[in-house]
Amino acid sequence: MSKFKIYLKSILIPLILGSIVGFIISGSMDYDSLIKPTLSPPAVLFPIVWTILYFLMGLSYGIITIYSNLDSDVKTIYYSQLIVNLIWPIIFFAMKSRLLALIWIILLLILVIIMIVRFFTKNKTAAIIQIPYLLWTIFAVYLNFSIYLLNK
């Protein structure tokens, strides 16, 4: 498979799956009606940030696929964190289970850290590209925790 096709596939998978989840939860979004902590961004920012993060996620995975030895461990951690990532908004918005969502996003944070460490052993650039994702996930844990406490 050509490099272009690998990158295209790697980038489109998280973008398309993220869009599908966004469509699924669009009718149950209640972010604007929640009591939010001081540092809460406006709702309009979330799809922009997630589009960028999904693009970077796919780009990073494409780099690993093309330039490094893609093994089953890397593939497993990448797709595991992606699946956990995609399920979180369903728990938080559709199910409105803020505590379960908090536990779930902490699991996601752990998986993102493991992914970055595994990527780093394969390709440093691919790992570094994931730093915005890590930082946003840490921020998302803060938001989820704060929203849980403020809306009990």
N, C-alpha and C positions, 0 to 999 in steps of 0.2 A: 504494500500500500504506500502511496506517495506521502511525503511529509505533509503536504497541503491537506490531503484527505484525513490523515491522522489528527492534525490540529482541528480541522473542521468537525470531525466526529467528537473529539474530546471536548471541544467548546460547546457544541450544540446539545450534547446530552444533558449537562446540568442546566443550561439555559431553558431548554424545552421542558424538562421535568419541573423546574422551578416555576415556569409559566403555568403549567398544568395545575400545580398546587395552588398558585395564586388565583387561578380561575375557580378552583374548587372552594376556596375559603372566602372568595370575594363577597358573598352574600352574608357572611357571618362576622365580618370585620367590625369590631366594636372599640377599636383603639381610641377614637376620639371621645368616646363616652366614659373612658376609664379615668380614674384619678391617677395621675402620673407624677413621677419624681421630677425634680428641678431640671435635670439634664436631658429630658425626653425630647427627641427630635420630632419635627412635624411628620405626620403620616406620609406625606408626599415623598419624603426622603427614602423610605424603605425600599420601594421597588427600584429606585435608582441605584442604591447601594448594593442590593442583592444582584442586580444585573451585572454590575461590575465584579462583584465577588464570584459569581458563577462563571463569568468569563475568565477571571484569573485562575479559578479552580481548574477549569478545563485546559487552559493554557499550560499550567503547571503539570497536569497529568500528561498532556501531549509531549512536553519536554522530556518527562521521565520515559514515556513510551518510545520516543525517537532516539534519545541520546544516552539512555541508561539501560541497564538490564532490568526490565520490568518483570518482577517475580510475583508469585501468587500472594505473598504477604502484603506487598505494596498495593496490589490490585484490591485485595480484601479490605484493607484499612481505608483506602480511598472510597470504595463503594459503600462501605459501612457508614462512614461519616456522612456521605451524601444522602443515604437513606434516612439516617437519624435526623439530619438537617431538614429533609423534606417532610418528615412526620411532625416536627415541632410545631409549625404553624397550625396544623390540623388540631393538635392537642390544645394549643393556646387559644385559637380563635373559634374553631368549629365546635370543639368539645367544651371550651371555656373552663378547662381544668388548669388553673394557674399553678397549683402546687405540683401536679404531675409534669406540667410543662417546665417548671423550674428544675426538677430532677432530670428531666429529659435533656435540657440544654446544658446541664452540668456534664452529662454523659457525652454530649456533642463536643464540649470543650475538651474533655479528656481525649476523645478520638481525634480531634484536630491537632492537639499537641503530639499525639503518637504519630499521626500522618506526617507532620512537619519533620519530626525526628527521623522517620523512615525515609522521607524524601531527601533529607539532608545527606543520608548515607549514600544515596544514589546520584543526586545532582543538587548542588548547593543553590543554584539559581531557582530551580523548581521549588525548593523549600522556602527561599526568601520571598518568592512571589505569594506565598500563603500567609505572610505576616499580617497583611490587612484583614484577612479572614479571621485570624486568631484574635486580633485586637477588637474587631467587631463582635466576635462571639463573647469575649470577656465583657464588653459593653452590654450585649444582649442579656447576659446572666444578671448583670446589675439591674437592667430594666425589668426583667422578668421577676426578680426577687422583690424589687421595689413595688411593682404593680401588684404582686401577690399580697404584700403587707398592707398596702394602701387600699385595697379593694376586698378585703376579707369580709 
